[in-house]
Amino acid sequence: MADDLIPDDVRQFIVDKIDSVAELEGLLLLRRNSETEWNIEELAQGLYISPKQTEDVLAHLYLLGLLEIRAGEPPTYRYQPNSPESAEMVERVAEIYSKYLIPVTNLIHSKPKTKVQKFADAFKFRKKEDK
């Protein structure tokens, strides 16, 4: 079964910490280019997402202690885990993702929506069906 391909600790990290494939891809792109400092526009181009989405991805990864931010205009971001354990986990996630892309993306997509997303969804306008 595909679920057996992802080790439990890697699965738990993804479930607890990664909210989207864009976050995972952003983290792994920054990791692969760990000596590079990225601004939001550059990273948005590398991830094929909007600058706003990229800003959200970077904010989340920063809160997880996986990035450092350098002040400037514009600010830049660089992969810099705040602990050896975090760095090791990201290495393991990268290895598993490179081997089992579909099971990992399925895991991310199958996660329950966050409370914030559920709250935001409650305010989406829905077209009334014609009777």
Disulfide bonds with the S-S distance in Angstrom:
none
